[in-house]
């Protein structure tokens, strides 16, 4: 019995990811008592990603992912959570403020009826958050990050925008008129966690559940760039909202994933912010205030003379065969040793990110700022290496020097006592390699000048 009790928290975390906790298990009197369900689920995210890779390899005899894409997806997830090192999420903070000042009634936090009302309320609001993120260009600038992968696997679920919560909080405020923040804080996390497991190609059909729930099949359509997939299946947990509001599409032809106009880069900052630059250019080129506002508030496909959402008949027709066996248009080849290098350094920054997130309450503000800068610097530099940019050796040389200083000053925790020596040697060799590359490039430049 004691052994069963020891495993109880683990089973509860697993059930949380599938929205299988009961009202009795997940009702709290105050929002500060609500567990950090998303943070607690991180080890299970990684475990399920690895399990999916194994099952996919056994089933298909090949890999169902690209290291380039996988690193970029997880990097985007890390970047999207960096603001949490400094402030509580906007969705919950604004909700609490609205509840404190404008609530009309106060439903009991420990009532099953309140719990279920919040379940439907959060999912209904999420449908409109998600739909508006596709139909309003200014919101699409944030949400496009999640659709930028040309693969579809569990790591794609982690590819999130750092700016999307700047607008999503508005859609949940009507719930604050009656539903306590502690109940909202539970369901807004559960809703997000549920959407992790539906990002897979390994689960094909769930039978009668397809009528009610958002499933991998429905969500594959949502991530497709086939014409029949555009602006469809916005649901979070339930697909009934799409059926009610006319945005549902059944999976038919094999889905080709990604953006209609792919980013063609693994630079994490470019993936996060490139559409804002594009939107800014369109805004300034538009003639007159009417067209300028239309660029901001109409759909991404809108052009003068077209309906608000544009004309989906103009979306390029694509098939899996036309973009390659694995459906990836942009996947540059690079040497295996360099892939191992990027993979190891990515694991190191992932460990640093997890350490900072876990200890943010006891670290001083300057340490958090320093480590946040280092994490962003590392993810950017690794993206430059994957893209094989000409200046990547310069940036990586500086990054390795910074990492060595952080290691020597104790800002990064050892992975394990037995591995720490090997890690330090690896960092030293990394710095030496890039310094040699830097010198070689300088000498080559001087020879060309002579």
C-alpha positions in Angstrom: 0.0 0.0 0.0 2.9 2.4 0.8 4.4 1.7 -2.7 1.0 2.6 -4.3 0.9 5.8 -2.3 4.4 6.7 -3.5 3.3 6.5 -7.1 0.0 8.3 -6.6 1.4 11.8 -7.5 2.9 10.4 -10.7 -0.4 8.9 -11.8 -2.2 12.1 -10.9 0.2 14.1 -13.1 -0.5 11.7 -16.0 -4.2 12.0 -15.5 -3.9 15.8 -15.4 -2.5 15.7 -19.0 -5.7 14.1 -20.2 -8.1 16.2 -18.2 -9.0 13.2 -16.0 -8.9 14.8 -12.5 -12.2 15.0 -10.6 -13.6 18.2 -9.1 -12.8 16.9 -5.6 -9.1 16.5 -6.6 -8.7 19.9 -8.3 -10.8 22.4 -6.3 -9.0 25.1 -4.2 -10.2 28.1 -2.2 -7.5 30.5 -3.5 -5.6 30.8 -6.7 -2.2 30.7 -4.9 -3.0 27.2 -3.8 -3.5 25.9 -7.3 -0.5 23.6 -8.3 1.7 24.5 -11.3 0.2 21.7 -13.3 2.0 22.7 -16.5 5.4 22.9 -14.8 4.8 19.5 -13.1 4.0 17.9 -16.4 7.3 18.9 -18.0 9.0 15.5 -17.3 6.0 13.7 -18.8 6.2 16.0 -21.9 9.8 14.8 -22.5 9.0 11.2 -21.8 6.0 11.1 -24.2 8.1 12.9 -26.9 10.7 10.1 -26.6 8.1 7.4 -26.5 6.5 8.8 -29.6 9.8 8.8 -31.4 10.4 5.1 -30.4 6.9 4.0 -31.4 7.1 5.9 -34.6 10.4 4.4 -35.5 9.2 0.9 -34.7 6.0 1.4 -36.7 7.4 3.1 -39.8 11.0 2.0 -39.7 12.2 5.6 -39.8 12.3 8.8 -37.9 9.2 10.9 -37.6 11.1 14.1 -36.7 14.0 16.3 -37.6 16.5 17.4 -35.0 16.4 20.9 -36.6 12.7 21.1 -36.1 12.6 19.4 -32.7 15.2 21.8 -31.2 13.3 24.8 -32.6 10.0 23.6 -31.2 11.3 23.0 -27.7 13.2 26.3 -27.9 10.0 28.2 -28.8 8.4 26.6 -25.7 11.2 27.7 -23.5 11.1 31.3 -24.9 7.3 31.4 -24.4 7.8 30.7 -20.7 10.6 33.1 -20.0 8.3 36.0 -19.0 7.0 33.8 -16.1 10.4 34.2 -14.5 9.4 37.9 -13.8 5.6 38.2 -13.7 2.6 36.0 -13.2 0.8 35.1 -16.4 -1.4 37.9 -17.9 -4.4 35.6 -18.2 -4.5 34.9 -14.4 -3.4 38.3 -13.3 -6.0 40.2 -15.3 -8.6 37.6 -14.3 -7.9 38.1 -10.6 -8.1 41.9 -11.0 -11.4 41.7 -12.9 -12.8 39.3 -10.3 -11.8 41.5 -7.4 -13.3 44.6 -8.8 -16.2 43.7 -11.1 -17.7 40.3 -10.2 -21.5 40.1 -10.1 -22.0 36.9 -8.2 -19.5 34.6 -6.4 -20.1 30.9 -7.3 -18.8 28.5 -4.7 -15.3 27.3 -5.4 -15.9 23.8 -4.0 -19.0 23.1 -6.0 -18.9 20.4 -8.8 -21.4 22.6 -10.7 -18.9 25.5 -10.7 -16.1 23.1 -11.8 -18.1 21.9 -14.8 -19.2 25.4 -15.7 -15.6 26.5 -15.7 -14.7 23.5 -17.9 -17.2 24.5 -20.6 -16.5 28.2 -20.1 -12.7 28.0 -20.5 -13.1 25.8 -23.5 -15.7 28.0 -25.1 -13.5 31.1 -24.5 -10.5 29.3 -25.9 -12.4 28.5 -29.1 -12.8 32.2 -29.7 -9.2 33.0 -28.6 -8.0 30.5 -31.1 -10.4 31.6 -33.9 -9.5 35.2 -33.5 -5.8 34.3 -33.5 -6.4 33.0 -37.1 -8.8 35.6 -38.3 -7.2 38.8 -37.0 -3.8 39.5 -38.6 -2.4 41.2 -35.5 -3.1 38.1 -33.4 -2.0 35.8 -36.1 1.4 37.4 -35.8 1.8 35.7 -32.5 0.0 32.5 -33.1 1.8 31.7 -36.4 4.7 30.5 -34.3 2.7 27.4 -33.3 2.0 26.6 -37.0 5.5 27.2 -38.3 6.7 23.5 -37.9 6.5 21.4 -41.1 6.3 18.3 -38.9 3.5 17.2 -36.7 4.5 15.4 -33.5 4.4 16.0 -29.8 7.2 18.5 -29.8 5.1 20.7 -32.1 2.7 21.2 -29.1 5.6 22.9 -27.3 6.2 25.4 -30.1 4.4 28.4 -28.5 4.4 32.1 -28.9 5.9 34.5 -26.3 3.4 37.2 -27.2 0.1 35.4 -27.6 -1.0 35.9 -23.9 -0.7 39.6 -24.4 -4.2 39.4 -26.0 -5.7 36.1 -25.0 -6.4 37.3 -21.4 -9.2 39.5 -22.7 -11.4 36.6 -23.9 -11.6 35.0 -20.5 -12.7 38.1 -18.5 -16.5 37.4 -18.8 -15.9 34.3 -16.7 -14.6 36.5 -13.9 -18.0 37.9 -13.4 -19.0 34.7 -11.5 -16.3 32.0 -11.5 -13.6 32.3 -8.8 -10.0 32.7 -10.0 -8.9 29.4 -8.3 -11.3 27.5 -10.4 -10.3 29.3 -13.6 -6.6 28.8 -12.8 -7.1 25.0 -12.7 -9.0 24.8 -16.0 -6.9 27.1 -18.0 -4.0 24.8 -17.3 -6.0 21.6 -17.9 -7.2 23.0 -21.2 -3.6 23.6 -22.3 -2.3 20.3 -21.1 -5.0 18.3 -22.9 -3.9 19.9 -26.2 -0.4 18.4 -25.8 -1.2 14.8 -26.7 -3.4 15.5 -29.7 -0.2 16.7 -31.6 0.6 13.3 -33.1 0.2 11.3 -36.2 0.4 7.9 -34.4 -3.2 8.1 -33.1 -5.5 7.8 -36.2 -9.2 7.5 -35.1 -11.0 7.5 -31.8 -14.4 6.3 -33.0 -17.4 7.9 -31.4 -15.2 10.2 -29.3 -14.5 12.1 -32.6 -18.0 13.5 -32.4 -17.4 15.4 -29.2 -13.7 15.7 -28.4 -10.9 17.4 -30.2 -8.7 14.5 -31.3 -5.4 14.1 -33.1 -7.3 13.6 -36.4 -9.2 16.9 -36.0 -6.1 18.8 -34.9 -4.0 17.5 -37.8 -6.5 19.2 -40.0 -6.1 22.4 -38.0 -2.3 22.3 -38.6 -2.6 21.6 -42.3 -1.9 24.0 -45.2 -4.0 22.1 -47.6 -6.8 24.4 -48.8 -9.5 22.4 -47.0 -7.6 22.7 -43.7 -7.3 26.5 -43.6 -9.2 28.1 -40.7 -10.7 24.9 -39.4 -11.0 23.0 -36.1 -10.3 25.7 -33.4 -11.5 23.7 -30.4 -9.3 23.0 -27.4 -10.8 20.0 -25.6 -14.2 19.9 -27.3 -14.9 19.9 -31.1 -18.6 20.7 -30.6 -17.9 24.5 -30.9 -16.6 24.0 -34.4 -19.6 21.9 -35.3 -21.9 24.6 -33.9 -20.2 27.6 -35.5 -19.4 26.1 -38.9 -15.6 25.8 -38.7 -15.4 22.0 -38.6 -13.6 19.9 -41.2 -13.0 16.2 -41.3 -9.6 14.8 -42.1 -9.7 13.6 -45.7 -6.6 14.0 -47.9 -3.2 13.5 -46.3 -2.3 16.7 -44.4 0.7 18.8 -45.3 1.8 20.8 -42.2 3.1 24.2 -41.7 2.5 27.8 -42.8 1.3 28.6 -46.3 4.5 30.7 -46.6 7.1 28.8 -44.6 9.6 30.7 -42.4 12.6 28.7 -43.8 14.7 29.3 -40.7 15.5 27.8 -37.3 16.5 31.1 -35.8 14.2 31.2 -32.7 13.9 35.0 -32.6 13.0 35.0 -36.4 10.4 32.3 -35.9 8.9 34.3 -33.0 8.9 37.7 -34.5 9.3 37.6 -38.3 5.5 38.1 -39.0 5.5 41.4 -37.0 8.1 42.8 -39.3 6.1 41.6 -42.3 2.9 43.1 -40.9 4.6 46.4 -40.2 5.7 46.7 -43.8 2.2 45.9 -45.1 0.8 48.5 -42.8 3.0 51.3 -44.1 2.5 50.3 -47.7 -1.3 50.3 -47.4 -2.9 53.4 -48.8 -5.3 55.3 -46.5 -6.4 54.6 -42.9 -9.2 52.1 -44.0 -6.7 49.8 -45.7 -4.1 50.2 -42.9 -6.7 49.1 -40.3 -7.8 46.3 -42.6 -4.2 45.0 -42.7 -4.2 44.8 -38.9 -7.7 43.5 -38.2 -8.6 41.4 -41.3 -7.3 37.9 -41.9 -3.8 37.1 -43.0 -4.9 36.3 -46.6 -6.8 39.6 -47.0 -6.0 41.9 -49.8 -7.9 44.9 -51.2 -11.0 43.7 -53.1 -11.2 40.4 -51.2 -13.5 39.4 -48.3 -12.3 39.9 -44.7 -10.6 36.5 -44.5 -9.3 36.6 -48.0 -9.8 34.0 -50.7 -8.8 30.5 -49.6 -9.0 29.4 -53.3 -5.7 31.3 -53.7 -4.0 29.0 -51.2 -1.4 26.9 -53.0 -2.5 23.3 -53.5 0.0 21.0 -51.9 0.3 17.3 -51.4 2.6 15.1 -49.3 4.2 13.9 -52.5 4.9 17.5 -53.7 6.9 18.5 -50.6 8.8 15.3 -50.0 8.3 12.0 -48.2 8.5 13.6 -44.7 6.6 16.8 -45.7 9.4 19.1 -44.8 10.4 21.8 -47.4 13.2 23.3 -45.3 15.5 20.8 -43.6 19.1 21.6 -44.4 21.7 18.8 -44.0 24.6 19.3 -41.8 27.4 17.1 -40.4 26.6 14.5 -37.7 29.3 15.7 -35.3 27.8 19.2 -35.4 24.3 17.7 -34.7 25.7 16.0 -31.6 27.3 19.2 -30.6 24.1 21.2 -30.9 22.1 18.4 -29.1 24.5 18.3 -26.1 24.5 22.1 -25.7 20.8 22.2 -26.1 20.4 19.7 -23.2 22.7 21.9 -21.1 20.6 25.0 -21.7 17.4 23.0 -21.1 18.8 22.0 -17.8 19.8 25.6 -17.0 16.3 26.7 -18.0 14.6 24.1 -15.7 16.9 25.1 -12.8 16.1 28.8 -13.1 12.4 28.1 -13.4 12.4 25.9 -10.3 14.4 28.4 -8.2 13.0 31.7 -9.5 11.6 32.5 -6.1 14.9 32.3 -4.3 17.2 33.8 -6.9 17.9 37.5 -6.9 16.5 39.5 -9.8 19.9 40.1 -11.5 20.7 36.4 -11.5 17.4 35.7 -13.2 18.0 38.5 -15.8 21.5 37.2 -16.5 20.3 33.6 -16.9 17.4 34.7 -19.1 19.8 36.5 -21.3 22.1 33.5 -21.5 19.2 31.2 -22.4 18.0 33.5 -25.2 21.6 33.9 -26.4 22.2 30.2 -26.5 18.9 29.3 -28.3 19.7 32.0 -30.9 23.2 30.8 -31.4 22.2 27.2 -31.9 19.6 28.3 -34.4 22.3 30.1 -36.3 24.4 26.9 -36.4 21.4 24.9 -37.7 20.8 27.5 -40.4 24.5 27.4 -41.2 24.8 31.1 -41.1 28.2 32.6 -42.1 28.6 34.5 -38.8 27.6 31.6 -36.5 31.2 30.8 -35.5 31.6 34.4 -34.2 28.4 34.2 -32.0 29.1 30.7 -30.8 32.7 31.6 -29.8 31.3 34.4 -27.6 28.5 32.1 -26.2 31.0 29.4 -25.2 33.1 32.0 -23.4 30.0 33.2 -21.6 29.0 29.6 -20.7 32.5 28.9 -19.3 32.4 32.0 -17.1 28.9 31.1 -15.8 30.1 27.6 -15.1 33.2 28.8 -13.2 31.1 31.3 -11.2 28.6 28.7 -10.2 25.6 30.1 -12.1 24.9 26.8 -13.7 24.3 23.7 -11.6 26.1 20.5 -12.3 24.1 17.9 -14.3 25.5 15.2 -11.9 28.6 15.0 -9.8 30.0 12.2 -12.0 29.3 14.0 -15.2 30.4 17.5 -14.2 34.1 17.0 -15.1 33.1 15.7 -18.5 30.8 18.7 -19.0 33.5 21.2 -18.1 35.9 19.5 -20.5 33.3 19.5 -23.2 32.7 23.2 -22.7 36.4 23.9 -22.9 36.8 21.9 -26.1 33.8 23.7 -27.5 35.3 27.1 -26.9 38.7 25.9 -28.3 37.0 24.6 -31.4 35.2 27.9 -32.2 38.2 30.0 -31.4 40.2 28.0 -33.9 37.3 28.4 -36.4 37.4 32.2 -35.7 41.1 32.4 -36.3 40.9 30.3 -39.5 38.2 32.6 -40.8 40.3 35.7 -40.0 43.4 34.2 -41.7 41.3 33.2 -44.7 39.9 36.8 -45.0 43.4 38.3 -44.9 44.7 35.9 -47.6 41.8 37.0 -49.9 42.6 40.7 -49.3 46.3 40.0 -50.2 
